[in-house]
Amino acid sequence: MESAEAFMGNAGNEPAAPSGGLLDSLSVSAVVLDAQGRVVFWSPQAQQVFGYSAGEAVGRYAARLMVDERHRDLVVALFAQVMTEDTGWAGAFPVRHKDGSSRLVEFRNMRLEGAHGDYYALGIAADRAVLRTMERDLALSARLVSQSPIGLGIVDTDLRYLVVNPTLERFNGRSAEQHVGRTVREVLGFMDAVWVETAMRRVLDSGDPLLNQLILAPTPSDPGREHAWSVSYYRLEDRAGRALGVATELIDVTAQHRASAEAAAARQRLALIADASARIGTTLDPATTADELARVCVPDVADLAAVDLLDAALQGGDPGCRPGSPMAMRTLAVVAHPAPGVSLPVGYVARFAPHHMVARCVTTGGPVLAAHVTVRDLARLAPAHAANALAEVKAHSCLVVPLVAHGRVLGALALARSGNPVPFGDDDATLALELASRAAVSIDHARWYQNQRTAAEDFQRSLLPREPSRRPGLDIACRYQPASTICGIGGDWYDAIALSDDRTALVIGDVMGSGSGAAATMGQLRTATRTLAALDLDPAAVLSHLDRITGELEQRFATCTYAVYDPRRACCHVAMAGHLPPVLIPASGAPRLLDLPTGAPLGVGSVPFETTRLRIGPGDGLLLYTDGLVETRSHSLDAQLATLLGLLTGPPGPLEETCDHLLDALRSPEEPDDVALLLTRAGRS
C-alpha cells in the first residue's frame, strides 16, 4: 500500500510545476481500486467526471457506485481480467453519474503491484464527449496547418524550428527535416536572417506581436525573382503564461506588391508627364526645349539623356533621311546624374552610321531598346564619341526614342542607365515616347519660329542700308535690333544719305505697327526719302512730301526725324514728324534732349512741319533713335529718357561701343518692339 501511495504522491524533491496542458483540458481523472474492487484513491478530477467527492467514493465498491446494474456483471468480468491477466483494458463504457445520468467515459485500466505483492487496478478516465472534441480539434488543427496556403512555423525559445507546414517548406525552399532543430539564421541564409532573429527575440521577450511586416527577398526555390512577403510573429504561451516559443505566419504578397508597385509607377509616370507639360516648351528656342526635355528625364527616367536633332531640320531644310545612309545629327542637350562631366559636347555635329541606335530610331520612327549592353556592345550601337561617353558612366542599358512632330522625325532622345540597376523596359519606352512627342512638337514650333524669324529679319535688314560709309566731317554708327515677338520685325529704319557739298542727310523713322506690312511700308518710305533727298529740299519740305505719300500706303502712319548736317557751316537743319526728340551730345557739357517742334506723324495730313537750325561743333554728337529704345512696360518714358541721358554722360567713347552699351542697358530680351539707332559725331578740324 505504501508503494501505491508513493506512486500517487510526489516522488521527486522538486516543487510541482504549475498546472496546465492537455491533461487539464481533458479533465483526466485517476481512480485506484484494491483487489476486491473497492475505491482506495480518488483524484479531484474524478469528481468532475463521476460527480462523487473522494469522501463519498473511497471505500465503496466501484461497480456498485458507478455502474448500472445491467452492466455490472460485465464490469466485474473485465475487472477480473485486468487483475489476473495483466493485459489491461481500454475502451468506452457507460457510467452512472451522481446526478443519475448516464455518461460515456473513455477508460484505460491497468494492474498495479504493490511493495508486498498486493495488486491494485488503476483506471484513467475522461469524458468521451470531451475527448472526442479534443481529438476532432487536434485533427482539424493538423489539417488546417498542413493545408493552409499561409506559411506557418513555430520556433522554440532558442529560435530553433520545432515545426513547419508544407507551405513554409515551399516558401523557404527547405524541407521540414532541413528546418527542425536548426536556428533561424541557419535556415534563412538566403535573406536578412539577423532582422528576423531580432524581431522574433523582441516578440519573445515582450509578448507583443509584430504583424504584417513586409520583407523583400528571393528564395532558394525561385532565386532569380524577388518575392514580397507579409510576415507576422506572435508569442506562444502555455496556460500558466510561460513562453513556449514564437509562431510565424508568412504570406506571399508578391502579386499584390507588384500590382501596388506598378500602380505607384503609373502614378509617377503620370506625374512626370504632367510635370513635363509645365517644364518643356517654355521658350521658342530649340536648344532650350531640348535641355528641358533632358532635365525632365534625368534622374527619374535615366541617368544620362542626350537630345540629337537632324542638322538639316535645324537649318530649315527637310528633316527626312534616306534609309541605309549616314545622317548628320547635332547634339542640342546633354544631362547626366550625378553630373560626371560626360564628354558629349553640346552643339557637336556627328555622323551616325545606319546600324547605330539613333540612326535606326530616326529611320524607323520607333523606339530602339538595348536592355542589357556591355562596353563591347557600345562600340556597335553608337559613334565613337558617344560610345566612349557611355563607357565612362558605365552604362548598362540604353533606350532611344524618336522626336516626331506632325508626322516627321526631327531627331531622337537617347537615354542610358548606369547608377540605376534596373534595365529599361517597355513601360520606360512608352513613357519616353510620350515625353519625346511633347518636346518634339515644341521643338518643331521653335524651329518654325526661328526659321520664320530669320527670314523676317533677313527681309527687314535687306530694306535697311548697308553700314554707312564714312562721310566728310562726320562719324556714323547705326544699329537695328528686332523685337522679341514671333514676327520679330517692324517698321523702324535709319538711313544716312550722301548729299552735295559734303552734306549728309540723317533719317530715323518708325512705321506704326509690326510685321511684314510695316516692314514693306518702311521700305517704301525709305526709298521715297532717298528720292526726295536727292532734290536737295528743306527737311520740312521732305516731311511734307512723305506725309502725302504715307497717306496712300497700307500702313498709313509713321513718325520720322529728317536732318541735314553741313560740316562746312558746322550746322544741322532738323525737322520732326511726331518723333521722339534727338539727343545732342556736346563735346563739353552734359547731353540734352533737343526741344524742337514735334509735328504730327506722317499720314495725318494738312499739318505743317518746321525746320530748326542747330549748331554742331567739332566733337559734338547727335543721337537719333526710335521709341523701342526707351519705351518699356516696366518704366515710364521720362525715367527711361533720364536713364538715356545718364548713359551718354561722361567722356565720349567709340560710337560702335556706345550703341551696344545703350542697347544692353535699355533693352531687355523680351521687349515687344524693334529699335533703330543712328549715332553721329562731328569731326574735329
BAZABA-612839 format. One record per residue (C-alpha): x, y, z; residue in three letters. Coordinates in steps of 0.2 Angstrom, whole numbers, plus 5000, padded with zeros to 4 digits. Layout:
BEGIN
XYZALA
...
***
This chain:
BEGIN
500050005000MET
501450115003GLU
502050094986SER
500350144979ALA
500450304990GLU
502150334984ALA
501550314966PHE
500150444969MET
501250564978GLY
502650674973ASN
504050564970ALA
505450694967GLY
506150834978ASN
505750974965GLU
504251084968PRO
502751044957ALA
502651144941ALA
501051254939PRO
499651154931SER
499251174913GLY
499251074897GLY
498250944888LEU
497850834903LEU
496950984912ASP
495951024896SER
495350844896LEU
495050834915SER
495850664915VAL
495450584932SER
496350444941ALA
495450304952VAL
496350164961VAL
495450004966LEU
496049864978ASP
495949684973ALA
494149674979GLN
493649824968GLY
493449954982ARG
494050134979VAL
495650174988VAL
496250334979PHE
495150464970TRP
495850614961SER
494950784961PRO
494650764943GLN
493650604946ALA
492350714954GLN
492250814938GLN
491950654928VAL
490850554940PHE
490150684952GLY
490650604968TYR
491950684980SER
493350574987ALA
492450565004GLY
490950494995GLU
491950374984ALA
493450304994VAL
493050135002GLY
491550094992ARG
491449964978TYR
491650054962ALA
490549944952ALA
489049974963ARG
489450164964LEU
489750204946MET
488950064935VAL
487150024931ASP
486549864937GLU
486349804919ARG
488149824915HIS
488849764932ARG
489249584928ASP
490249644913LEU
491249764923VAL
491649634936VAL
492249514922ALA
493349654915LEU
494049694932PHE
494449514935ALA
495349504918GLN
496349654922VAL
496849594939MET
497349414934THR
498049434916GLU
498949594917ASP
498349634900THR
497449794904GLY
495949854895TRP
495450014886ALA
493850074879GLY
492250174881ALA
490950124894PHE
489350204901PRO
489450254919VAL
488250324931ARG
488450504937HIS
488050554954LYS
486550654947ASP
485850494940GLY
486350524922SER
487250404911SER
488850464903ARG
490050384891LEU
491850384898VAL
493450334890GLU
494450214901PHE
496250154902ARG
496350014915ASN
497949934921MET
498549824935ARG
499749894948LEU
500849794960GLU
501249854977GLY
502849834988ALA
502149674997HIS
501449594981GLY
499749674983ASP
498849714967TYR
497849864963TYR
496949924947ALA
497250104940LEU
495950174930GLY
496250334919ILE
494650404914ALA
494050554903ALA
492350604897ASP
492150534880ARG
491250694873ALA
492750804879VAL
494050684872LEU
493150664855ARG
493050854854THR
494950874858MET
495350734845GLU
494250824832ARG
495050994836ASP
496850924835LEU
496450834819ALA
495650994812LEU
497151104818SER
498350974810ALA
497450994793ARG
497251174795LEU
499151194797VAL
499651064784SER
498451134771GLN
498551314774SER
499151424760PRO
499951534773ILE
501751484778GLY
501651434797LEU
503051384808GLY
503551384827ILE
505251414834VAL
505751374852ASP
506451494865THR
508151464857ASP
507451514840LEU
507651344833ARG
506251274822TYR
505051154830LEU
503851134816VAL
503451204799VAL
502051174787ASN
502251124769PRO
501851304763THR
503351364773LEU
504451224767GLU
504051284749ARG
504251464753PHE
505951444761ASN
506451314749GLY
506951194763ARG
506151034768SER
505451004786ALA
506950904790GLU
508051044785GLN
507051164797HIS
506851064813VAL
508151084825GLY
509051224816ARG
509151404820THR
508351544810VAL
509951604804ARG
510451434798GLU
508951404788VAL
508651584781LEU
510451614775GLY
509751674758PHE
509051834766MET
509251954781ASP
509151824795ALA
509851954808VAL
508252064806TRP
507151904808VAL
508051844823GLU
508052014831THR
506152034828ALA
505751864835MET
506851894850ARG
505952054853ARG
504251974852VAL
504851834863LEU
505451954877ASP
504052074876SER
502551974871GLY
501952104859ASP
501552034842PRO
502352104826LEU
501152104812LEU
501152124793ASN
502952164791GLN
503552174773LEU
505052084768ILE
505852084750LEU
506951944746ALA
507251804733PRO
507051624739THR
508051464735PRO
506551394726SER
506551554714ASP
508251634716PRO
508051744700GLY
506551844706ARG
506251954721GLU
504751904731HIS
503752004743ALA
503151934760TRP
502051994774SER
502751924790VAL
501951914807SER
502651854823TYR
501751814840TYR
502251734856ARG
501551564861LEU
501251534879GLU
500551384890ASP
499051414902ARG
500251474915ALA
500851614904GLY
502551534901ARG
503351574884ALA
503451414873LEU
504151494858GLY
503651614843VAL
502451574830ALA
502751644812THR
501551674798GLU
502151704781LEU
501051764766ILE
501651784749ASP
501051954743VAL
502251964728THR
500751994716ALA
499952124727GLN
501652214729HIS
502052214711ARG
500252274707ALA
500552414720SER
502252454713ALA
501552464696GLU
500152574701ALA
501452684710ALA
502552684695ALA
501052734684ALA
500652874696ARG
502452934695GLN
502352924676ARG
500853024675LEU
501553154687ALA
503153164677LEU
502153194661ILE
501153324670ALA
502753404676ASP
503453394658ALA
501953484651SER
502453634663ALA
504353624660ARG
504553584642ILE
504253714629GLY
504453874639THR
505353964625THR
505453964607LEU
507253914607ASP
507553734601PRO
509153714611ALA
508253774627THR
506753654624THR
508053504621ALA
508853544638ASP
507153554646GLU
506753384639LEU
508453304645ALA
508153384663ARG
506453304664VAL
507153134660CYS
508653144672VAL
508653064685PRO
506853004685ASP
506952904669VAL
508852894665ALA
510552934672ASP
511053014656LEU
510053094642ALA
510553174626ALA
509453264613VAL
510053254595ASP
509253344580LEU
509453314562LEU
510653454557ASP
509553484541ALA
508053514552ALA
508953644562LEU
509553734546GLN
507753744540GLY
507853614527GLY
506853444525ASP
507253334540PRO
506953174530GLY
508353054528CYS
508652904517ARG
508652734525PRO
510452654524GLY
511352814523SER
512352904537PRO
511553054545MET
512153214552ALA
511453254570MET
511853394581ARG
511853374600THR
510753504607LEU
510753454626ALA
511653334637VAL
511153304655VAL
511953174667ALA
511553124685HIS
512653144695PRO
513553264683ALA
515153174680PRO
515753284666GLY
515153174652VAL
516253204636SER
514753244625LEU
514953424618PRO
513353514615VAL
513253584598GLY
514353454591TYR
513853384574VAL
514153194572ALA
513853074558ARG
512852914563PHE
513052754554ALA
511452664548PRO
511752524562HIS
511952654576HIS
510452654588MET
510052844585VAL
510052814566ALA
508952664567ARG
507752754578CYS
507652904566VAL
507552794551THR
506152684558THR
505252814568GLY
505052694583GLY
506052664599PRO
507652564599VAL
507952474616LEU
509552384621ALA
509052324639ALA
510752254643HIS
512352324635VAL
514252294638THR
515752404633VAL
515952304618ARG
514152324613ASP
514352514615LEU
515552524600ALA
514252444589ARG
512752544595LEU
513452724595ALA
514852834586PRO
516552834595ALA
516252994604HIS
514552934611ALA
515152764615ALA
516652824625ASN
515552944635ALA
514352794639LEU
515852684644ALA
516452824655GLU
514752824665VAL
514752634665LYS
513052624655ALA
512252454656HIS
510552494647SER
510152604633CYS
508552674625LEU
508252794610VAL
506552864605VAL
506152974591PRO
505653154591LEU
504153154580VAL
503153314576ALA
501753324563HIS
502253154556GLY
504053204553ARG
505553134563VAL
506653284569LEU
507953194579GLY
508053074594ALA
508153064613LEU
509452954619ALA
509452884637LEU
510652774647ALA
510652704664ARG
512152674675SER
511852704693GLY
510052644692ASN
510252454691PRO
508552414683VAL
508652394664PRO
507552494653PHE
505852404648GLY
504352434638ASP
503552544651ASP
505052654650ASP
504952664631ALA
503152714632THR
503552854644LEU
505052914635ALA
503952924619LEU
502653024627GLU
503953144634LEU
504853154617ALA
503253184607SER
502853334618ARG
504553404617ALA
504653374598ALA
503053474595VAL
503853624605SER
505553604596ILE
504653604579ASP
503653764584HIS
505353834590ALA
506153784574ARG
504753854563TRP
504854014573TYR
506754034571GLN
506654004553ASN
505254124551GLN
506154254562ARG
507754234552THR
506854254536ALA
505954414543ALA
507554484550GLU
508454454533ASP
506954544524PHE
507054684537GLN
508954704535ARG
508854694516SER
507754854517LEU
508954944528LEU
510555024521PRO
512254944522ARG
513455014535GLU
513655194530PRO
515255244523SER
516255374532ARG
515655554527ARG
516655704526PRO
516755784544GLY
515555654551LEU
515755494560ASP
514255374560ILE
513755214569ALA
512055134567CYS
511054984575ARG
509454894571TYR
508854764584GLN
507254664580PRO
505854634593ALA
505654484603SER
503954444597THR
503654304584ILE
503654414569CYS
505254504576GLY
505154644563ILE
504354814562GLY
504454974553GLY
505955054561ASP
507355114550TRP
508855234549TYR
509755304534ASP
511255414531ALA
511255494513ILE
512655574504ALA
512155754498LEU
513155884488SER
514455994496ASP
514955854508ASP
513255864517ARG
512455714524THR
510555684527ALA
510255584543LEU
508555494544VAL
507655394558ILE
505955334556GLY
504655214564ASP
503155144554VAL
501755114566MET
501354934568GLY
502354774566SER
502654634554GLY
502954624536SER
501654754531GLY
502554884542ALA
504254824535ALA
503654844517ALA
502955024521THR
504655064529MET
505555014513GLY
504355124503GLN
504655274514LEU
506555244514ARG
506555244495THR
505455394494ALA
506555484507THR
508155444497ARG
507255514481THR
506755674490LEU
508455694497ALA
509255704480ALA
508155854476LEU
509055954489ASP
507456004498LEU
507256084515ASP
506955954529PRO
505256024532ALA
504856004513ALA
505455824513VAL
504255784528LEU
502855864519SER
503055754503HIS
503255604514LEU
501655644524ASP
500755644507ARG
501555484502ILE
501255394518THR
499355434517GLY
499255324502GLU
500155174509LEU
499355024518GLU
500255064534GLN
499655254535ARG
500555324549PHE
502455344554ALA
503555454564THR
505155524557CYS
506655644560THR
507555714545TYR
509155814547ALA
510455884536VAL
512255904543TYR
513356034534ASP
515156014540PRO
515756174531ARG
514556284541ARG
514556174557ALA
512656164557CYS
511256044556CYS
509456084550HIS
508155964558VAL
506355934555ALA
505255814565MET
503655724561ALA
502955664578GLY
504555584583HIS
505555574600LEU
506755724601PRO
508555694596PRO
509955704610VAL
511355824607LEU
512955774615ILE
514155924616PRO
516055894616ALA
516055984633SER
514555984643GLY
513055874648ALA
511955784634PRO
510255854632ARG
508655824623LEU
508355954610LEU
506756054612ASP
506156054594LEU
504456074586PRO
503755894586THR
502555904572GLY
501255774568ALA
501555594562PRO
501755564544LEU
500055514536GLY
499055634547VAL
499055764533GLY
498755954532SER
499955984546VAL
501456094543PRO
503256044548PHE
504556164554GLU
506456164551THR
507656214565THR
509456254563ARG
510656184576LEU
512556224578ARG
513556064578ILE
515356104583GLY
516855984582PRO
516655834593GLY
514855864596ASP
513755714594GLY
511955684589LEU
510855534593LEU
509355494583LEU
508355344590TYR
506555254589THR
505455234603ASP
505955054606GLY
507455114614LEU
506655204629VAL
504855134629GLU
504654984641THR
503254914651ARG
504154924667SER
504755104667HIS
504055274662SER
504555364647LEU
505355514657ASP
506355394668ALA
507055304653GLN
507455464644LEU
508355524660ALA
509255354660THR
509755384642LEU
510555554646LEU
511455474660GLY
512255344649LEU
512855474637LEU
513655574651THR
515455574653GLY
516955564641PRO
516455514624PRO
516955334618GLY
516955244602PRO
515255264593LEU
515055074590GLU
515355034608GLU
514155174613THR
512755104603CYS
513054924610ASP
513155004628HIS
511455094625LEU
510554934619LEU
511254824633ASP
510754954646ALA
509055004640LEU
508354844631ARG
507854684638SER
507754514628PRO
505854514629GLU
505454684623GLU
504054684610PRO
504654824599ASP
506054844587ASP
507354984588VAL
508455084577ALA
509955194582LEU
510955324572LEU
512355404582LEU
513455534574THR
514955644579ARG
515655794570ALA
517455784566GLY
518755894574ARG
519756004562SER
***
